[in-house]
Every structure is written in C-alpha cells, then in structure tokens.
Amino acid sequence: MKLTIFGATGGTGVRLVRRALAAGHEVTAVVRDPAGLPAELRGGADVVEADVMDPAAIETAVKGRDAVVSALGSREIRNPTTVCADATRSIVTAMTAAGTDRLVLVSASAIRAGRGDDPLTRFVVKPLVLQRILRHTLADMRAAEDAVRGSGLDWTIVRPPRLTDRPGNGRYRRAVDRNVLGGATISRSDLAAALLDVAADASAVRHVIGVSA
C-alpha cells in the first residue's frame, strides 16, 4: 500500500512507520520536526515537514495514497483542547481536495462505555473515573470522530484501550462497533499491526473497530 501517516513521531506512529516499511509498504510520514523520527526510518520513508493544521500544506502528502492513517494525539489533560479535532478536520479537507478516500483514525476505547465492556468497566471505570479524569482529551477525540463520520470518506475509527510500550507479538483481538470484552491494554506495536490490517480491510469501512491484547 501507499500510506500517509500523521503523528509519525509519536509512540504509536513510530512503530507504525517501522512496521509498514518492514512489510514493504510505501510510507509518507508527515511531521513537524523530521528529527523526531529515528534516522533509520527517515531513510526508508518519504518524510514531509508540514503543519497538519494547514490543509493546503498537506494535500500533496495525501494525494494518490491508498490509505491515510492519523495517529495524532493530545497530551493535554487539565485544560480544554481541540488539537485532535482541528487536525482531523484539516486532514479531511486535504483528502477531499486530493480525491483520496481511505482514512483510519486512532481514537480511544475510553470514549464510550457500552457493548463489549464488562459491567465494572461499563458502569464504574469509564463513566465515573476515565471520562472525568480525561474529559478534555475525550471531548477533543469525540469531536475528531464526528468530523470523520461526517466527512463522506471511507473511514474507520480504531479504538484501543490503554497503550503500553511492551514488546508486541503482532497479535490482537478486535471487535466491530463495540469494545473488546476485557480489553484493558494493548502494546503500541500491536496497535500498529492492527492499523495496517484495518487500512487494507474493506469490510472495516465506516465501522468502529475495537482492538485489544
């Protein structure tokens, strides 16, 4: 596949670039600072330095791609933020202008409590703990999801649980339009494997895919 990856210098993004290159995919990594990408990956990927908030600046990077993956995230917890939502709207605008259809957005399973969650998680952990502590982050991600759903693109939203830096094994569980039962964590490496699979999976178009270890 020809892939464009946003958030390529983040914890998940670096692993996604590495796994995609190892699998023989053609990768464009859109970054603010190329130095944030390990040197061995800069040599294999087409690195584009651009402001993701400027659709015109990223249009060329998404044109002619088989899939675009956004692994962008915000570290803001204490204050309201619109980073993910604004970046997602910009990516959607650029893809629409470029005629590129396939978009995969990394979200978070904490965003919704519902089918697939065990009772403790569904009625206590998410609504009473996570959705209070992470309310600003999750509000931003909900707005990003809304932008994707309303885009008219061939989108897929991927919702992982808590991410870890443990070594991955390329295996994961997935669920369609619900969270994975008992899914508490997933390694960033295995999330990267899931993102590559989802990007190539036509059956995942216009669905929310829950993934977990």
FENQUINOR-V166804 format. One record per helix or strand. SS is the DSSP state (alpha for helix, beta for strand). FROM is the first residue (numbers start at 1). LEN is the number of residues. If there is no record, write none. Layout:
BEGIN
ss->SS from->FROM len->LEN
ss->SS from->FROM len->LEN
END
This chain:
BEGIN
ss->beta from->2 len->5
ss->alpha from->11 len->12
ss->beta from->26 len->6
ss->alpha from->34 len->3
ss->alpha from->39 len->4
ss->beta from->46 len->4
ss->alpha from->55 len->8
ss->beta from->67 len->4
ss->alpha from->83 len->16
ss->beta from->102 len->5
ss->alpha from->109 len->3
ss->alpha from->119 len->15
ss->alpha from->135 len->15
ss->beta from->154 len->7
ss->beta from->162 len->3
ss->beta from->173 len->4
ss->beta from->185 len->3
ss->alpha from->188 len->12
ss->alpha from->202 len->3
ss->beta from->207 len->6
END
